[in-house]
Amino acid sequence: MRFNFLYINLFVFCLFAALLSGCGVPVPKGPTPPPGMPLTKLSVGQYPQFFDSRGFEGLAPSMDQSLVYFRRVPSSRKYTYGKDSFDAAHMIRSMETFKTLLAENLSPDELDARIKKEFWVYASVGNAQGKVLFTGYYEPTYKGSLEPDDTYVYPVYSKPLDLLQIDLSLFSDKYKGHKRLTARVNPQSRQVVPYFSRQEINGISDFKSQAPPVAWLENRVDRFFLEIQGSGRVALKQGGELRVHYAGSNGKAYRSVGRYLIDKKEIAKENMSMQAIREWLEKNPERMDEVLHHNQSFVFFKAGEGGPFGSINVAVTPLRSIATDQKLFPNGGLCFAQAALPDPYALEPLAQWKQASLFVLNQDTGGAIKGPARADLFFGNGAYAEFTAGHMNVYGQLYFLVLKP
């Protein structure tokens, strides 16, 4: 169907050129870096103290995932670090060199000295104070079914058959670098129009005919949070688990319902968490449409094995994978993050979290992760992951490491 309407390309041009100015998500307050300069190269005297709070647990497997990505792309592909750039071949050498350091079982001081000798380090410019806001995400598990019944009534939709991806660069070079636009063809007017919003999708009784469900959930809030996390597991009524992965979205900008509830003075900012949002929605079912429809973005899923998978199509690793703005930071890159985390055995309130530092890999992105002052840390599955991802909202530092040429 998408090729039958190419004769309306002039309309597409005008419509989507106008839409480009309205597709973004607000960037956290902070300095506007020069184009391609969200990272600042540090002198050795400015390097942080490199220490891994988790004793490198899971780091090597996560680095291997980035190596899978770098070996899959052309060896000449460039990755930008401040004023410097490195090809994929160099990124592979950088990753392998760091893995060799890990295998040498160096003391913390020895590792720190070797990094300072062999690696260049770049800091994210962050916000106006030079800090990065760290949030968290995880892989939830919800009860569900492969077939609808009186209990499982909320469909987890697959990518709709009528959803189109418009690449404007095919029409003109001046649109190169713009993200693809999500659209559909209006059957009555035969015009290309933006895809349905969340409110519109929820109001279409037979939407499942265009987007056959991969599973059915018992709770509408579960489905909403599954979308926010981007992947998850469904504990099936029929037995076993079904893993569902991100398959696409309706192209609408992500809008935070947490921010909406704060602005409406329904939840105090200091009490905001994923858990607080769920509790409020369950206590105020008559306002669920109002709140959930504030976020017009809608996510579609596909069933699959393994994962979860990040935006570079490799498996993400708990406490080793982060999501950043992929337009600003090098995909797959080795990073060092400093931020507060809870004790896995205590799960204290946010104010009691202790400072931690971790080597992590930049392997994912997200609709709410925009600008140089944002990063999202993946926590895996389970109670600790759910608690920490739901409450994490802390400022810290983010650095990128690359082997000296």
C-alpha positions as CSV (number, residue, x, y, z in Angstrom):
1,M,0.0,0.0,0.0
2,R,2.8,2.5,0.8
3,F,3.9,2.5,-2.8
4,N,0.5,3.1,-4.3
5,F,0.5,6.6,-2.9
6,L,3.9,7.9,-3.9
7,Y,2.2,10.3,-6.3
8,I,1.3,12.4,-3.3
9,N,5.0,13.0,-2.4
10,L,4.5,16.7,-2.7
11,F,1.9,16.6,0.1
12,V,4.2,14.4,2.1
13,F,6.9,16.9,1.8
14,C,4.8,19.8,3.0
15,L,3.1,18.0,5.8
16,F,6.1,16.3,7.4
17,A,8.4,19.2,7.0
18,A,6.0,21.1,9.2
19,L,5.8,18.2,11.6
20,L,9.5,18.0,12.1
21,S,9.4,21.1,14.3
22,G,7.0,19.4,16.7
23,C,8.3,15.9,17.2
24,G,10.9,16.5,19.9
25,V,10.9,15.9,23.6
26,P,12.0,18.8,25.9
27,V,15.7,18.6,26.7
28,P,16.7,19.0,30.4
29,K,17.9,22.5,31.2
30,G,21.6,23.0,30.5
31,P,24.1,24.4,28.1
32,T,23.6,23.9,24.4
33,P,26.8,22.2,23.2
34,P,28.2,23.0,19.8
35,P,26.9,20.5,17.1
36,G,28.6,17.1,17.8
37,M,30.1,18.3,21.0
38,P,28.2,16.8,23.9
39,L,31.4,15.3,25.2
40,T,34.4,17.2,26.6
41,K,37.9,15.7,26.5
42,L,39.6,15.7,29.9
43,S,43.2,16.1,30.8
44,V,44.6,13.2,32.9
45,G,44.4,15.4,36.0
46,Q,40.7,15.7,35.5
47,Y,40.0,12.0,35.2
48,P,37.8,10.5,37.9
49,Q,39.0,7.7,40.2
50,F,38.1,4.5,38.3
51,F,36.7,2.0,40.7
52,D,33.9,-0.5,40.0
53,S,31.5,-0.9,43.0
54,R,30.3,-4.2,41.7
55,G,33.7,-5.8,41.2
56,F,33.2,-5.9,37.4
57,E,30.3,-8.5,37.7
58,G,28.7,-8.8,34.3
59,L,31.0,-6.3,32.6
60,A,32.9,-8.6,30.3
61,P,29.7,-10.2,28.9
62,S,28.2,-6.7,28.3
63,M,31.4,-5.7,26.5
64,D,31.1,-8.8,24.4
65,Q,27.7,-7.6,23.3
66,S,29.1,-4.2,22.2
67,L,31.8,-6.2,20.3
68,V,29.0,-8.1,18.5
69,Y,27.6,-4.7,17.4
70,F,31.0,-3.2,16.3
71,R,31.9,-6.3,14.3
72,R,28.5,-6.1,12.5
73,V,28.9,-2.6,11.2
74,P,31.3,-1.4,8.5
75,S,34.8,-1.1,10.0
76,S,35.1,2.4,8.7
77,R,32.0,3.7,10.5
78,K,32.9,6.8,12.6
79,Y,32.1,7.4,16.2
80,T,32.4,10.9,17.6
81,Y,34.0,11.8,20.9
82,G,34.1,15.6,21.3
83,K,36.5,16.9,18.6
84,D,37.8,13.4,17.9
85,S,36.4,10.5,15.9
86,F,37.3,6.8,15.8
87,D,36.3,4.1,13.3
88,A,34.6,0.8,14.3
89,A,37.9,-1.0,13.9
90,H,39.4,1.2,16.6
91,M,36.4,0.8,18.8
92,I,37.0,-3.0,18.7
93,R,40.7,-2.5,19.6
94,S,39.6,-0.2,22.5
95,M,37.1,-2.8,23.8
96,E,39.5,-5.7,23.5
97,T,42.3,-3.8,25.3
98,F,40.0,-3.0,28.2
99,K,38.9,-6.6,28.4
100,T,42.6,-7.6,28.6
101,L,43.1,-5.2,31.5
102,L,40.1,-6.9,33.3
103,A,41.7,-10.3,32.7
104,E,44.9,-9.2,34.4
105,N,43.1,-9.0,37.8
106,L,44.8,-5.7,38.6
107,S,44.3,-3.9,41.9
108,P,42.0,-0.8,41.8
109,D,45.0,1.5,41.9
110,E,46.8,-0.5,39.1
111,L,43.7,-0.4,36.9
112,D,43.2,3.3,37.5
113,A,46.8,3.9,36.5
114,R,46.6,1.8,33.4
115,I,43.4,3.6,32.3
116,K,45.1,7.0,32.7
117,K,48.0,5.8,30.7
118,E,46.2,4.0,27.8
119,F,42.8,5.7,27.5
120,W,41.4,9.0,26.6
121,V,38.4,10.1,28.8
122,Y,35.5,12.4,27.8
123,A,32.9,13.8,30.2
124,S,29.3,14.5,29.2
125,V,28.6,18.2,29.4
126,G,25.5,17.4,31.3
127,N,23.2,20.2,32.6
128,A,24.0,23.7,33.7
129,Q,25.9,22.2,36.7
130,G,27.7,19.6,34.5
131,K,25.6,16.8,36.0
132,V,23.7,13.9,34.3
133,L,20.3,12.8,35.6
134,F,20.2,9.0,36.0
135,T,16.9,7.1,35.9
136,G,16.4,3.4,35.6
137,Y,14.4,0.8,33.6
138,Y,13.9,-2.9,34.0
139,E,12.2,-6.0,32.5
140,P,8.8,-6.4,34.3
141,T,6.8,-9.6,34.5
142,Y,3.0,-9.4,34.3
143,K,0.3,-12.0,34.4
144,G,-1.3,-12.7,31.0
145,S,-2.7,-15.0,28.4
146,L,-2.3,-15.9,24.8
147,E,-6.1,-15.6,24.3
148,P,-8.5,-13.1,25.7
149,D,-11.1,-14.1,28.4
150,D,-13.0,-12.4,31.2
151,T,-9.8,-11.8,33.2
152,Y,-7.3,-11.0,30.4
153,V,-8.9,-8.2,28.4
154,Y,-6.1,-5.7,27.6
155,P,-4.3,-6.5,24.3
156,V,-0.5,-6.1,23.9
157,Y,-0.6,-5.0,20.3
158,S,1.8,-6.0,17.6
159,K,3.1,-3.4,15.1
160,P,0.0,-2.3,13.1
161,L,-0.2,-3.4,9.4
162,D,-1.2,0.1,8.4
163,L,1.8,1.8,10.1
164,L,4.2,3.5,7.7
165,Q,7.7,4.8,8.2
166,I,8.4,7.8,6.1
167,D,12.1,8.5,5.3
168,L,12.1,12.1,4.0
169,S,15.8,11.8,2.9
170,L,14.6,9.6,0.0
171,F,12.8,12.8,-1.3
172,S,15.5,15.4,-0.7
173,D,19.1,15.5,0.7
174,K,18.1,18.4,2.9
175,Y,16.2,16.0,5.1
176,K,19.2,13.7,5.7
177,G,19.8,13.2,9.4
178,H,16.1,13.6,10.4
179,K,14.4,10.7,12.1
180,R,11.9,8.8,10.2
181,L,8.3,9.8,10.6
182,T,5.5,7.5,11.5
183,A,2.3,7.7,9.5
184,R,-0.7,6.0,7.9
185,V,-2.8,6.5,4.8
186,N,-6.3,7.9,5.5
187,P,-8.5,5.6,3.3
188,Q,-11.1,8.2,2.8
189,S,-8.9,11.2,1.8
190,R,-6.1,9.0,0.4
191,Q,-3.7,11.4,2.2
192,V,-0.7,10.5,4.4
193,V,-1.4,11.6,8.0
194,P,0.2,11.1,11.4
195,Y,-0.5,7.8,13.1
196,F,-3.2,7.5,15.7
197,S,-2.5,8.8,19.2
198,R,-2.9,6.8,22.4
199,Q,-6.4,8.1,22.9
200,E,-7.4,7.3,19.4
201,I,-6.0,3.8,19.6
202,N,-7.8,3.1,22.8
203,G,-11.0,4.3,21.1
204,I,-10.8,2.0,18.1
205,S,-12.8,-1.1,19.0
206,D,-11.4,-3.3,16.2
207,F,-7.8,-2.0,16.4
208,K,-6.6,-5.6,16.9
209,S,-7.5,-6.3,13.3
210,Q,-4.7,-4.0,12.3
211,A,-2.4,-4.9,15.2
212,P,-2.9,-8.6,16.1
213,P,-2.2,-8.9,19.9
214,V,0.8,-11.0,21.0
215,A,-0.7,-11.4,24.4
216,W,-3.5,-10.2,26.7
217,L,-3.0,-8.7,30.2
218,E,-5.4,-8.4,33.1
219,N,-4.5,-4.8,34.0
220,R,-4.4,-1.7,31.9
221,V,-1.8,-0.1,34.1
222,D,0.4,-3.2,33.5
223,R,0.2,-2.6,29.8
224,F,1.1,1.1,30.2
225,F,4.2,0.3,32.3
226,L,5.2,-2.5,29.9
227,E,5.3,0.2,27.2
228,I,7.3,2.5,29.3
229,Q,9.9,-0.2,29.9
230,G,9.9,-1.3,26.3
231,S,10.1,-5.0,26.9
232,G,9.0,-7.6,29.5
233,R,7.8,-11.0,30.3
234,V,4.2,-12.4,30.4
235,A,3.6,-15.2,32.9
236,L,1.1,-17.1,30.8
237,K,-2.2,-18.6,32.0
238,Q,-1.4,-21.4,29.7
239,G,1.9,-22.0,31.5
240,G,5.5,-20.7,30.9
241,E,6.6,-17.2,30.1
242,L,6.4,-15.2,26.9
243,R,9.1,-12.5,26.3
244,V,7.9,-9.5,24.4
245,H,10.2,-7.0,22.8
246,Y,9.8,-3.5,21.4
247,A,8.6,-3.5,17.8
248,G,7.8,0.1,17.1
249,S,5.7,3.1,18.2
250,N,3.1,5.4,16.9
251,G,5.7,8.2,16.5
252,K,4.2,10.5,19.0
253,A,6.5,12.3,21.5
254,Y,6.8,10.7,24.9
255,R,5.2,12.8,27.6
256,S,5.7,11.9,31.3
257,V,2.6,11.1,33.3
258,G,4.7,11.5,36.4
259,R,5.4,15.1,35.5
260,Y,1.7,15.6,34.7
261,L,0.7,14.3,38.2
262,I,3.3,16.6,39.8
263,D,2.1,19.6,37.9
264,K,-1.5,18.8,38.9
265,K,-0.3,18.5,42.5
266,E,-1.6,15.0,42.8
267,I,1.8,13.5,43.8
268,A,4.6,15.6,45.5
269,K,7.8,15.7,43.5
270,E,9.8,14.2,46.4
271,N,7.4,11.2,46.5
272,M,7.3,10.5,42.8
273,S,8.1,7.0,41.7
274,M,6.7,4.4,39.3
275,Q,5.1,2.7,42.4
276,A,3.5,6.0,43.4
277,I,2.0,6.5,39.9
278,R,0.5,2.9,40.0
279,E,-0.9,3.5,43.4
280,W,-2.5,6.8,42.4
281,L,-4.0,5.3,39.2
282,E,-5.5,2.3,41.1
283,K,-7.1,4.8,43.6
284,N,-8.4,7.1,40.9
285,P,-9.7,4.8,38.1
286,E,-12.2,7.5,36.9
287,R,-9.2,9.7,35.9
288,M,-7.2,7.0,34.2
289,D,-8.0,8.1,30.7
290,E,-7.1,11.7,31.6
291,V,-3.7,10.7,32.9
292,L,-2.7,7.9,30.6
293,H,-3.8,9.8,27.5
294,H,-1.5,12.7,28.5
295,N,1.2,10.5,27.0
296,Q,0.2,10.2,23.4
297,S,3.0,7.8,22.6
298,F,2.0,4.2,22.2
299,V,4.4,1.2,21.9
300,F,3.9,-2.0,20.0
301,F,5.5,-5.4,20.7
302,K,6.7,-8.6,19.2
303,A,7.2,-12.0,20.8
304,G,10.8,-13.3,20.8
305,E,13.5,-15.3,22.5
306,G,16.3,-13.8,24.6
307,G,16.9,-10.2,25.4
308,P,15.9,-7.6,26.3
309,F,17.6,-6.0,23.4
310,G,18.8,-2.4,23.2
311,S,18.7,0.0,20.3
312,I,21.8,-1.4,18.7
313,N,20.1,-4.8,18.7
314,V,22.3,-6.6,21.3
315,A,21.2,-8.0,24.6
316,V,21.4,-5.5,27.5
317,T,23.0,-6.5,30.8
318,P,21.7,-5.6,34.2
319,L,23.7,-2.8,35.8
320,R,26.0,-2.7,32.8
321,S,23.8,-1.2,30.0
322,I,22.7,2.3,29.7
323,A,20.3,4.2,27.4
324,T,21.3,7.7,26.2
325,D,20.4,10.1,23.4
326,Q,21.8,8.1,20.4
327,K,22.1,11.4,18.4
328,L,24.7,12.7,20.9
329,F,26.7,9.8,22.2
330,P,28.6,6.9,20.5
331,N,26.6,3.7,20.2
332,G,28.2,0.7,22.0
333,G,30.8,2.9,23.7
334,L,32.5,2.0,27.0
335,C,31.4,4.4,29.8
336,F,32.0,5.1,33.5
337,A,29.0,6.2,35.6
338,Q,28.9,7.7,39.1
339,A,25.5,7.8,40.8
340,A,23.8,6.7,44.0
341,L,22.3,3.2,44.1
342,P,20.4,1.3,46.9
343,D,21.8,-1.6,48.8
344,P,20.4,-4.7,47.0
345,Y,19.6,-6.3,50.3
346,A,18.1,-3.3,52.1
347,L,16.1,-1.2,49.4
348,E,16.2,2.0,51.5
349,P,14.5,5.2,50.6
350,L,16.1,7.3,47.9
351,A,17.7,9.7,50.4
352,Q,19.7,6.8,51.9
353,W,21.2,5.5,48.7
354,K,25.0,5.4,48.7
355,Q,27.3,6.7,45.9
356,A,28.4,4.0,43.5
357,S,30.5,3.9,40.4
358,L,30.2,1.4,37.5
359,F,31.7,0.7,34.1
360,V,28.8,0.5,31.7
361,L,28.1,0.2,27.9
362,N,26.0,2.6,25.9
363,Q,23.7,0.1,24.2
364,D,20.2,1.6,24.2
365,T,18.1,4.7,23.8
366,G,14.6,5.8,24.8
367,G,11.8,8.3,24.0
368,A,12.3,10.2,27.2
369,I,16.1,10.1,27.1
370,K,17.0,13.3,25.3
371,G,20.0,15.7,25.6
372,P,23.4,15.3,27.2
373,A,22.1,15.4,30.8
374,R,20.1,12.1,30.7
375,A,21.0,8.5,31.1
376,D,18.8,5.4,31.9
377,L,20.4,2.4,33.6
378,F,19.1,-1.1,33.0
379,F,18.4,-3.1,36.1
380,G,17.2,-6.5,34.8
381,N,14.3,-8.4,36.3
382,G,13.0,-9.0,39.8
383,A,12.2,-7.2,43.0
384,Y,15.5,-5.2,43.2
385,A,15.2,-4.2,39.5
386,E,11.6,-3.1,39.9
387,F,12.3,-1.1,43.1
388,T,15.4,0.7,41.9
389,A,14.1,1.4,38.4
390,G,10.9,2.8,39.9
391,H,12.6,5.1,42.3
392,M,15.9,6.1,40.6
393,N,16.1,9.8,39.9
394,V,19.6,10.9,40.9
395,Y,22.2,13.2,39.5
396,G,25.7,12.0,38.8
397,Q,28.6,12.0,36.3
398,L,29.0,10.1,33.0
399,Y,32.3,9.6,31.2
400,F,33.2,7.8,27.9
401,L,36.5,6.0,27.5
402,V,38.3,5.1,24.3
403,L,41.8,3.7,23.7
404,K,44.4,6.3,22.7
405,P,45.2,6.0,19.0
